[in-house]
Structure formats: structure tokens, C-alpha cells
Amino acid sequence: MRIAIIGGGICGLTAARRLSEAGHVCDVYERWPGLGGQAATIDVGGGARLERYYHHLFTSDRHIAELYEQLGMPDQLEWRDSRVAFLARGRQWPFTGPIDLLRFGPLPLRSRLRMGVVVLLLQRLANDPRRFERITARKWIQRRMGRAAWNSVWGPLLRGKFGERADEIAMVWLWSKLRLRRSIRGDEARKEKLGYPRGSWETLLQALARSIQDAGGRVLIDRPAARVSLDGDGFAVTPGAAGSFRLGHDPGDFEPDAEPEHYDRVLATVPNDVFRQLLDPALVSGIGDEYLSKLESIEYFTALCLLLELDRPLSNFYWTNVAEPDLPFVGVIEHTNFVEPERYGGRHFVYVANYLPAGHELLSLDAEELLRRYEPGLRRINLAFSAAWVRGMWLHREPAGQPIVTVGYRQRIPQLQTPVAGLMLANTTQVYPEDRGTNYAVRLGEQAAELMLTGQAPPTKPASARKWRLRLRVRRRKEPRRRWLKLRPPARPA
């Protein structure tokens, strides 16, 4: 078969590689003048590359680790200690392990202990995501961890990431962070290990591209798909002109640059709205209202990421979660506190992260204007910070940066196989119950390829190691302040 892959991110490249190995010829269409999607890299000078948006791996990220091994480059992944902090009450509080939680001053001691026990039980025993799908994170946390934990820790974090939608976020979203990606095991209970590829993600992207090209396919960068239409018993893909990325994400704005090409199958790995805009009227009609309504029902927040090159360190931490409600950003990721600055000629790189609804005023600012807005907040991290420290700036926006996972999200997820035979969709809205990330992009690409080849995708349900059900109950006695947690095993069958 001849297959078109629309989108040259990790998911699309992984699927194209898998399909190429099975003997099919794949053409990858990528709008951006580089591969990787949200993991795409940029040249920051001096022969160094960094991702447009910060990335790292957890030790539980087995899918992408296996991909490195399959490509014959397992030594490219380096595992490093990380230091995480929580910015609250005007200072950075270390927040990597259990001891740090016990020292976390913004939360009363009793609340720290309670929160620590609940998080530990979630990580060890709460294996079924369905228990957390029909309740909001706010309601669950207030009930199980207490109002203080919500007010001082989780509420500020979720409001920073989801703004006014924070109270609607389903607990399953937070469960995936705590249970699947941040499980504490062995030495990591004291110091978490995170992974990063030597030389950035670009080595993986180029290796994937070579595997596709060696099988007779093409990897077309700065070459978006402008239209997908029915063509006899297959599909026609009309390519857009070079430089179309400057016009935004809507394929309707791209000028066709060549005659349509015929394909037997099409796999789109673009966001829901972009996928809808790609389709000609006949395909829209063939897909039908039910599938289209699922596409439209999922909302995104825009990822806004300002990468700064500094002439000195900003802090002592790799990752700082921001819980100060008046600050205009949600996270500070100091990459060169994770990977030593010597790798970059002694330079220091810091990401300032934000997630915002469409139309937010900060999305219209350029890098210099955004830095001026951020500067007072950055001085909360380091009182001496000045714009004079900045040696370079790069600003990127991703409109489909973060799907908003609310109660009942599972029922709104579009299937990989659309109602039109041979036309498939695989994107971050279908990475569930986990949150988006490069590891799950690899898994999704493998699932999409397997479904196209065999008609069946491999199962995604996380394995349940224990049969216990977690029942955390808060009971009150006569003293209104006395509370405790109770773990109850499931009732035995009669």
C-alpha cells in the first residue's frame, strides 16, 4: 500500500516506521520546517539544539525507551537526578520526595501527612482509572486530602494550567500524573530520575526519518497537506506550498503547490480541528455527525513557551511549579540545571511555561513584550533577575497544546478508525488516561499502525497489579478537626 501520514511528530514518524517495516511505502507531510511536532528542536547556536517545548522522560516511559533500542541507539538516553521546587509564599520550596513534603511550610503539618499518605496509596493501589473519571479533581482532593491541600497545592497548580476551567478537570487527569508517570519506587522515593537524549530529540527524529526513507518513503518537511479528498478507491492528498507554516495551522489558508497524490490509506496525526479542516465535503459527509461532534467536543488550551538564554543560572532547581496566583506563568524549567551548561558552551537555558485559552491577551505578545510581563514574576524566583541577563529569546505557541480533560472525557474520545474506511486519526486527545507526552506518542503511533495493518489495535488498559480497591474515607467524630484515612480491602465474594 501507499500511505500518507499527515504530521511529522513522534506519533506520525513512529507509525510510518512501523508501516514501512511491514512493506508499505509512506509519505510524511509536515507543516513545520522540521520534524517532531511538539518535540521539534531549534538551533540555538554553537552547534546545539533544544526543543521548542521542554521535554524529559520518566523511568516508567518504556515505549520510547524500547524505540531507542530498536533503532540501535539505547545509549542515547541519559538518566539524571532532578530537583523540583514549588513556588509559594514568595519562595521556592524543594518538592522532590517525601521529606520535602514534610518540610512544605505553606501546608499545615497534619495536612502534609494526610496528603502524603493519600498520594502514596494512589501510587501503590489505585490501578483502575475509571474510579476517577466521573469526579472532579477538586471534589476528590477536598474529600480525601482536605481543603488545605486543595487551597495550597493542587488548586493553584490546576488553576495555573487550566485557569477558570480548573474546577472542572476530572480527577483521572491528576491520577495519571501521580499513578502512571510519577510512581515512587526504590531510590526514586528519595531522588527522582528523569531521562533526556544526548544531543536533544533530533537524533531520534532523524533516525526515524532515515528508516522511512530507506524503505522507499518520503519525509517532507515544510510541506503541509492542504486537502484530503476521496479518489476512486483511495484518497488524494493535495500538498501545500513551502512557508505555509507562517500562515498558521488552518489548512484552508495554505495555497496548493502541486497536483494531488493518490494514496490507499491516510493517517492524520494533527489536532481535531486541523483534521476537520483538511477534509473535503465528501469526506465530511462520509465521516458523519457523530464522529465530527466528538472532534468538536474536546477543547484545548494553547501552550505558550518562552525559551530564554541567560548568562548565569536563575535558580538551583530544574523544575519549578508556580502556585502564586498573581503570576502570569505556571512553570519555570531550567534546562541547564538538568543537563549541565557545559554541553551548551557554558550557556544557561530556561523555559517559562504557560497554558492559556484561545484569545488570551498574552498570546498576542511578542517575545520582548512577554518577557517584560514575566520579569516581575521571575524576580520572585531570583530577586536579582534582570532582563540584562538575557542573551537570546525564542517564543513558540501551540494552539492544541493541552486537551482539557473534564468529567466524562472518555465518551468524547474519537476512535482511531474514522467511519471512512482507510482514513484514521491519531492525536493527543486519544492518549488516555495518560496525559500527552513523547512516550505515549510512540505508543499511539504503534497502535495506529497495528490497527491499519491488522484491523485491531493492541490493548491500552494499564495492568492492575493488585485487586485491592482504594477507599479513602474522611470521618468526623465529635471533635470537628479530627480526621483520618481508612484503607479497606474489597469485600470477598460469597
C-alpha positions in Angstrom: 0.0 0.0 0.0 0.9 3.6 -0.4 0.1 5.5 2.8 0.1 9.2 3.6 1.0 10.3 7.1 -0.1 13.8 7.9 2.0 15.2 10.6 5.7 14.6 11.3 5.6 14.4 15.0 6.7 11.4 17.1 3.4 9.7 16.6 3.4 10.1 12.8 7.0 9.1 12.4 6.6 6.0 14.7 3.6 4.9 12.7 5.3 5.5 9.4 8.3 3.4 10.5 6.2 0.5 11.6 4.2 0.5 8.4 7.4 0.8 6.4 8.8 -2.3 8.1 5.6 -4.1 7.1 6.5 -3.4 3.4 4.3 -0.3 2.7 5.5 3.0 1.3 4.8 6.0 3.5 5.0 9.7 2.7 5.1 12.0 5.7 3.7 15.5 5.3 4.9 18.1 7.9 3.8 21.7 8.0 6.8 22.9 10.2 10.3 23.2 8.7 11.5 20.5 11.0 10.3 17.1 12.4 9.0 16.3 15.9 5.8 18.2 16.3 5.7 19.4 19.9 9.1 17.7 20.4 10.6 19.6 17.4 14.0 21.2 18.0 15.6 24.5 17.1 19.2 25.6 16.5 20.2 27.8 19.5 23.6 28.4 18.1 27.0 26.9 18.7 26.0 23.6 17.2 23.4 23.0 19.9 19.8 22.1 19.6 17.0 22.4 22.1 13.3 21.5 21.9 10.8 24.3 21.3 8.9 23.0 24.3 10.6 21.4 27.3 10.7 17.6 27.4 12.0 14.8 29.6 11.3 11.1 30.2 10.2 9.2 33.3 11.7 5.9 34.2 8.2 4.3 33.5 8.3 5.5 29.9 9.1 2.1 28.4 7.6 2.7 24.9 10.1 5.3 23.8 13.0 3.5 25.6 12.1 0.4 23.5 12.1 2.5 20.3 15.6 3.8 21.0 16.7 0.2 21.5 15.0 -0.9 18.2 16.8 1.9 16.4 20.1 0.7 17.8 20.8 3.7 19.9 19.9 2.9 23.6 23.0 4.7 24.8 21.5 8.0 23.6 19.2 8.1 26.7 20.8 9.6 29.8 19.1 9.3 33.2 19.8 12.1 35.6 18.8 13.3 39.0 16.3 16.2 39.0 15.4 18.9 41.5 11.8 20.0 41.7 10.5 23.0 43.6 7.2 24.6 44.4 7.0 28.4 44.3 4.6 29.5 47.0 4.5 32.4 49.6 7.3 34.1 47.8 9.9 31.3 47.9 10.9 28.1 46.2 10.2 25.0 48.3 12.0 21.8 47.4 9.4 19.3 46.3 11.0 16.1 45.1 10.5 13.4 47.8 8.5 12.6 50.9 10.9 14.6 53.2 10.4 17.7 51.1 6.6 17.3 51.6 7.1 17.1 55.4 9.0 20.4 55.2 6.5 22.2 53.0 5.6 25.2 55.1 2.5 26.5 53.2 0.6 23.4 54.3 -0.1 22.6 58.0 1.8 19.5 59.2 -1.4 17.4 59.6 -2.4 18.2 56.1 1.1 17.3 54.8 1.0 13.9 56.4 -2.5 13.3 55.1 -1.7 14.4 51.6 1.5 12.2 51.6 -0.4 9.1 52.7 -3.1 9.6 50.1 -0.6 10.2 47.3 1.3 7.1 48.3 -1.9 5.0 48.3 -2.8 6.3 44.9 0.5 5.3 43.5 0.6 1.9 45.1 -3.0 0.7 45.0 -5.2 2.8 42.7 -4.9 0.9 39.4 -8.3 1.5 37.8 -8.7 4.9 36.1 -12.4 4.5 35.8 -12.8 5.2 39.5 -11.6 8.7 38.9 -13.4 9.6 35.6 -16.7 10.9 37.0 -15.5 13.1 39.7 -13.6 16.4 39.5 -10.1 16.7 41.0 -11.3 19.4 43.3 -14.0 17.4 44.8 -11.9 14.3 45.2 -8.9 16.1 46.7 -11.0 18.1 49.1 -12.7 15.0 50.2 -9.6 12.8 50.5 -6.7 15.1 51.1 -8.6 18.0 52.7 -9.3 21.6 51.8 -5.9 22.8 52.8 -4.2 20.5 50.3 -6.5 21.9 47.6 -6.1 25.5 48.6 -2.3 25.4 49.0 -1.1 22.8 46.4 -3.4 21.3 43.9 -5.8 24.2 43.4 -3.1 26.7 42.5 -1.4 24.2 40.2 -4.6 23.3 38.3 -5.7 27.0 38.1 -2.3 27.8 36.7 -2.6 25.2 34.0 -6.4 25.4 33.3 -7.4 28.8 34.5 -11.1 29.2 35.1 -11.6 25.6 34.0 -9.6 24.2 36.9 -12.6 23.2 38.9 -13.9 21.1 36.0 -10.8 18.9 35.5 -11.5 15.3 36.1 -9.5 13.5 38.8 -8.4 10.9 36.3 -6.1 13.6 34.7 -4.3 14.1 38.0 -4.4 10.4 38.8 -2.4 9.7 35.6 0.2 12.2 36.7 0.5 10.7 40.1 -0.1 7.0 39.4 1.4 6.3 36.0 4.1 8.9 35.5 5.3 9.8 39.0 5.1 6.5 40.8 7.7 6.3 43.6 9.8 3.2 43.7 13.1 2.3 45.4 15.7 5.1 45.2 13.2 7.4 43.4 11.4 7.8 46.7 14.3 10.0 47.7 15.5 11.4 44.4 13.7 11.1 41.1 15.5 10.1 37.9 14.5 11.7 34.6 15.7 11.0 31.1 16.9 13.2 28.3 18.5 12.2 25.0 22.1 13.1 24.4 22.1 15.8 21.8 18.4 16.6 22.1 15.5 14.7 20.4 16.8 15.5 17.0 18.9 12.3 16.9 15.7 10.2 17.3 13.8 12.2 14.8 16.5 11.8 12.1 16.8 8.1 12.8 13.1 7.6 12.3 13.2 9.7 9.1 16.0 7.6 7.7 14.2 4.3 8.4 11.2 5.6 6.4 13.3 6.9 3.5 15.4 3.7 3.4 12.1 1.8 2.8 11.3 4.0 -0.2 9.1 6.6 1.5 9.5 10.3 1.7 9.7 12.7 4.7 8.5 16.1 3.5 9.2 19.0 5.9 7.8 22.5 5.3 5.3 20.6 3.1 1.9 20.5 4.7 -1.2 18.7 3.5 -3.7 21.3 2.3 -6.6 19.0 1.4 -7.6 15.3 1.7 -10.3 14.0 -0.6 -11.7 10.8 -1.9 -10.0 9.5 -5.1 -11.6 6.3 -6.5 -11.0 3.5 -4.1 -8.4 5.6 -2.1 -7.6 9.2 -1.2 -6.0 12.2 -2.8 -3.7 14.5 -0.7 -3.0 17.9 -2.1 0.3 19.4 -0.8 0.6 23.0 0.3 3.3 25.5 -0.6 6.6 25.9 1.3 6.3 28.5 4.0 2.7 27.7 4.8 3.6 27.4 8.5 3.8 31.2 8.6 0.0 31.3 7.9 -0.9 29.3 11.0 -2.5 25.9 11.4 -5.6 26.1 9.2 -5.1 24.0 6.0 -7.7 26.2 4.3 -5.2 29.0 4.3 -2.5 27.0 2.5 -2.0 27.5 -1.2 -1.9 24.2 -3.2 1.6 23.8 -4.6 1.3 20.6 -6.7 -1.2 18.1 -8.2 -2.9 15.8 -5.7 -1.2 12.5 -5.0 -3.0 9.2 -4.7 -2.8 7.0 -1.5 -4.5 3.8 -0.5 -4.6 4.9 3.2 -4.3 8.1 5.2 -3.3 8.5 8.8 -3.6 12.0 10.2 -1.8 12.9 13.4 -2.9 16.5 13.6 -5.3 18.1 16.2 -9.0 17.6 15.8 -9.8 21.0 14.3 -7.0 20.8 11.8 -8.2 17.3 10.8 -11.7 18.6 10.2 -10.4 21.5 8.1 -8.4 19.1 5.9 -11.4 17.1 4.7 -13.3 17.9 1.5 -17.1 17.9 1.7 -17.5 14.3 0.5 -15.3 13.1 3.4 -17.1 15.3 5.9 -20.3 13.7 4.8 -18.8 10.2 4.9 -17.5 10.7 8.5 -20.9 11.8 9.7 -22.1 14.0 12.5 -21.5 11.6 15.4 -17.8 11.4 14.8 -17.5 15.1 14.0 -19.3 16.0 17.2 -16.7 14.1 19.2 -13.9 16.1 17.4 -15.6 19.4 18.3 -16.4 18.4 21.8 -12.8 18.3 23.0 -11.3 21.7 23.9 -7.6 22.6 24.0 -5.5 25.2 25.8 -2.7 26.9 24.0 0.9 26.1 25.1 2.9 29.4 25.2 6.6 28.7 25.8 9.3 31.4 26.1 12.8 30.0 25.9 15.5 32.2 27.4 19.2 32.0 27.1 20.8 33.6 30.2 24.3 34.5 31.1 24.0 32.9 34.5 21.8 30.5 36.4 18.3 31.6 37.5 17.9 29.1 40.4 19.1 25.8 41.8 16.1 23.8 40.5 15.3 22.1 37.3 11.5 22.4 37.5 9.6 25.0 39.5 5.8 24.6 39.7 4.3 28.1 40.3 1.5 28.3 42.8 1.4 32.1 43.2 -2.0 33.1 41.8 -0.8 36.6 40.7 2.0 35.4 38.5 1.4 35.2 34.7 3.1 31.9 34.1 2.7 28.4 35.5 6.2 26.8 35.4 9.9 27.6 35.1 12.0 24.8 33.7 15.8 25.5 33.9 17.1 23.0 31.4 20.7 23.6 32.3 20.1 22.6 35.9 19.2 19.2 34.4 21.7 18.9 31.6 25.0 20.7 32.5 25.6 24.0 30.8 29.0 22.8 29.6 27.0 20.8 26.9 26.0 24.2 25.6 29.3 26.1 25.8 28.6 27.3 29.3 25.3 28.9 28.4 22.1 28.7 30.5 18.7 27.9 29.1 15.3 28.4 30.9 11.8 27.7 29.7 9.0 29.8 31.0 5.8 27.8 30.5 2.2 28.8 30.2 -1.2 27.3 29.1 -3.9 29.7 28.1 -7.4 29.7 26.5 -7.7 30.9 22.9 -7.8 34.6 22.6 -5.9 35.4 25.8 -4.0 38.7 25.7 -0.6 37.1 26.4 -0.9 35.1 23.2 -0.7 38.2 21.1 2.6 39.5 22.6 6.0 39.1 21.0 8.9 37.7 23.0 10.2 41.0 24.3 6.7 42.1 25.4 6.2 38.8 27.1 9.5 39.0 28.9 8.5 42.4 30.3 5.3 40.9 31.6 7.2 37.9 33.1 10.1 39.8 34.6 8.5 40.7 38.0 7.5 37.1 38.4 11.0 35.8 37.6 12.3 38.1 40.3 10.1 36.1 42.8 12.5 33.2 41.9 15.6 35.3 41.9 15.5 38.8 43.4 18.5 39.9 41.3 17.0 38.8 37.9 17.2 41.4 35.2 16.4 41.5 31.5 20.1 42.3 31.1 20.8 38.6 31.9 19.0 37.6 28.7 21.2 36.7 25.7 18.6 35.3 23.5 14.8 34.5 23.3 12.6 32.1 21.3 8.8 32.1 21.6 6.5 29.3 20.4 2.8 28.8 20.6 0.9 25.5 20.1 -2.9 26.0 19.9 -3.5 22.3 20.6 -1.0 22.2 23.5 -3.2 20.7 26.2 -6.6 18.8 25.8 -8.9 19.7 28.6 -9.9 16.5 30.4 -13.2 17.0 32.1 -15.7 14.6 33.6 -17.0 12.1 31.0 -14.0 12.7 28.7 -13.7 9.0 27.8 -17.1 9.1 26.0 -15.9 12.0 23.8 -12.7 10.5 22.5 -12.8 9.9 18.8 -11.8 6.4 17.6 -8.6 5.9 15.7 -10.5 4.5 12.8 -12.9 7.1 11.4 -16.2 6.0 9.8 -14.5 6.2 6.4 -12.6 3.0 5.7 -8.8 3.7 5.3 -8.9 7.1 7.0 -7.5 7.2 10.5 -6.8 9.9 13.2 -4.3 9.6 16.0 -3.5 12.6 18.2 -3.1 13.7 21.8 -6.9 13.7 22.5 -6.7 9.8 22.3 -3.8 9.5 24.8 -5.9 8.4 27.7 -6.0 8.1 30.6 -2.4 9.2 30.5 -1.5 12.8 29.6 0.2 13.8 26.4 4.0 13.1 26.1 6.6 11.6 23.8 6.3 8.2 25.3 2.6 8.0 24.7 3.0 9.5 21.2 5.2 6.4 20.4 2.6 4.1 21.8 -0.2 5.8 19.9 1.8 5.6 16.7 2.3 1.9 17.2 -1.4 1.4 17.9 -2.4 3.3 14.8 -0.1 1.3 12.6 -1.2 -2.0 14.1 -4.8 -1.1 13.5 -4.1 -0.2 9.9 -2.3 -3.5 9.3 -4.5 -5.9 11.2 -7.8 -4.2 11.9 -7.0 -4.5 15.7 -5.1 -2.1 17.9 -3.2 -3.5 20.9 -4.9 -3.0 24.3 -4.1 0.1 26.3 -5.6 -0.6 29.7 -2.9 -0.4 32.4 -2.2 -3.6 34.1 -3.7 -3.9 37.6 -1.0 -5.4 39.9 -3.4 -5.8 42.9 -7.0 -6.5 43.4 -7.4 -4.0 46.3 -9.8 -1.2 45.8 -8.8 2.1 47.3 -11.5 3.6 49.6 -10.3 6.7 51.3 -12.8 8.0 53.7 -12.8 11.0 55.9 -14.8 10.5 59.1 -15.6 13.0 61.8 -16.0 12.5 65.5 -17.3 14.9 68.0 -14.1 17.0 67.6 -14.7 18.8 64.2 -10.9 18.9 63.4 -10.1 15.2 63.9 -9.9 13.3 60.7 -8.2 10.2 59.4 -7.9 7.9 56.4 -9.0 4.3 56.2 -7.9 1.7 53.6 -10.5 -1.0 53.1 -10.0 -4.2 51.0 -12.7 -5.3 48.7 -15.5 -7.4 50.0 -14.8 -11.1 49.4 -17.2 -12.9 47.1 -19.7 -15.2 48.9 
